[in-house]
Amino acid sequence: MTDYDIIAYTDGACKGNPGVGGWGVILVSIDGSKEFFGAEAKTTNNKMELMAAIKAIELACKEKASTVLIYTDSQYVQKGITDWIKNWKKNGWKNYAGKPVKNIELWKQLDELCCLCNVSWQWVRGHNDNPGNERADILANKGINQLRSW
């Protein structure tokens, strides 16, 4: 494996924005890989990208991981959690324009989860032949399709 207990690939998808959305997660460890997905009826792509990251950390914690590397194709998630969040918290969860941060509850949840283990973040270009990212995208869309079939 690597220096990480778990490597996670995450992706979110949305049909319409807002619309039906899904998230997908692949957890890879020395023991193999596991796949997860879910969906929401009315959401946004950014929310699903955040949910994928949240679920990845929750699931990694259940596996008792102490170090996690998360691959995301969302610069919104990667820059938000590694850079922007510092100023949001310092400014009372307001953005650079002084307006409330969008998706604040999800950002707070992600921030709290990042305290449970050592999380590192790696951005990858979406739909650019990264097998883990491509599979996470398929899982996110599987969640959407499963919800739509109800």
C-alpha positions in Angstrom: 0.0 0.0 0.0 1.3 3.5 0.7 1.7 5.8 3.7 -2.0 5.8 4.1 -4.3 3.3 5.8 -7.0 4.1 3.2 -7.1 5.8 -0.1 -10.5 7.1 -1.1 -11.8 8.1 -4.5 -14.8 10.4 -4.3 -17.2 11.9 -6.8 -20.6 13.7 -6.9 -23.0 14.0 -9.8 -26.3 15.8 -10.4 -28.9 15.6 -13.2 -30.0 19.2 -13.2 -28.5 21.6 -10.8 -30.4 21.5 -8.6 -31.8 18.1 -9.4 -31.4 14.5 -8.6 -27.9 13.9 -7.3 -25.6 11.1 -6.3 -22.3 10.5 -4.6 -19.8 7.6 -5.0 -16.9 6.5 -2.9 -14.3 3.8 -3.3 -12.1 2.9 -0.3 -8.9 1.1 -1.0 -6.8 -0.5 1.7 -4.3 -3.3 2.1 -7.3 -5.6 2.5 -8.9 -4.7 -0.9 -11.5 -2.2 -2.0 -15.1 -1.4 -1.1 -17.6 0.7 -3.1 -20.4 2.9 -1.7 -23.0 5.2 -3.3 -26.1 7.1 -2.4 -28.4 9.8 -3.8 -30.7 12.7 -2.9 -33.9 13.8 -4.7 -33.2 17.5 -4.8 -29.7 18.7 -4.4 -26.7 20.3 -6.2 -23.5 19.0 -7.6 -21.4 20.8 -5.0 -23.5 19.2 -2.2 -22.9 15.8 -3.7 -19.2 16.4 -4.0 -19.2 17.3 -0.3 -21.3 14.3 0.6 -18.9 12.0 -1.1 -16.0 13.4 0.9 -18.0 13.2 4.1 -19.0 9.6 3.5 -15.4 8.7 2.6 -14.1 9.9 6.0 -17.1 8.4 7.9 -16.5 5.0 6.2 -12.7 5.2 6.7 -13.2 5.9 10.4 -15.5 2.8 10.6 -12.5 0.9 9.2 -10.4 2.4 12.0 -8.1 4.3 9.6 -5.8 6.8 11.1 -4.5 8.2 7.8 -6.6 8.8 4.7 -5.8 10.2 1.3 -8.9 11.5 -0.6 -8.9 11.9 -4.3 -11.5 14.4 -5.6 -12.1 16.0 -8.9 -13.8 18.9 -7.1 -11.6 22.0 -6.6 -14.6 23.3 -4.6 -14.0 20.5 -2.1 -10.2 20.4 -2.2 -9.6 24.1 -2.0 -12.5 24.6 0.4 -11.3 22.2 3.0 -7.5 22.9 2.7 -7.5 26.7 2.1 -10.8 28.6 2.2 -12.2 27.1 5.4 -9.5 28.8 7.5 -10.9 32.3 6.6 -14.5 31.2 6.7 -14.1 30.1 10.3 -12.1 33.2 11.2 -14.8 35.4 9.6 -17.7 33.6 11.3 -18.5 31.3 8.3 -18.8 34.2 5.9 -17.1 34.2 2.5 -14.7 36.9 1.1 -17.8 39.0 0.1 -19.1 38.9 3.7 -22.0 36.5 2.7 -22.8 33.3 4.5 -20.8 30.3 3.2 -23.0 28.1 1.0 -23.5 24.5 2.2 -22.3 25.6 5.7 -23.7 22.6 7.5 -21.9 20.2 5.2 -18.6 22.2 5.5 -18.9 22.1 9.3 -19.6 18.3 9.2 -16.6 17.8 6.9 -14.4 20.0 9.1 -15.3 18.0 12.2 -14.7 14.7 10.5 -11.2 15.8 9.4 -10.3 16.0 13.1 -11.0 12.3 13.6 -8.0 11.1 11.5 -5.2 12.5 9.4 -6.8 13.4 6.1 -4.8 14.5 3.0 -6.4 15.8 -0.2 -5.4 15.3 -3.8 -7.2 17.0 -6.7 -7.5 15.1 -10.0 -8.9 16.3 -13.2 -12.3 14.7 -13.7 -12.9 12.4 -16.7 -9.2 12.2 -17.4 -8.5 8.5 -17.3 -8.0 8.2 -13.5 -9.5 4.8 -12.9 -10.5 5.5 -9.3 -12.2 8.8 -10.2 -13.9 7.2 -13.2 -15.3 4.4 -11.0 -16.5 6.9 -8.3 -18.3 8.8 -11.1 -20.0 5.6 -12.2 -21.1 4.9 -8.6 -22.4 8.5 -8.2 -24.5 8.0 -11.3 -25.6 4.6 -10.1 -27.0 6.3 -7.0 -28.9 8.8 -9.2 -30.3 6.0 -11.5 -31.4 3.9 -8.5 -33.2 6.9 -7.0 -34.9 7.7 -10.3 -36.2 4.2 -10.7 -38.3 4.5 -7.5 
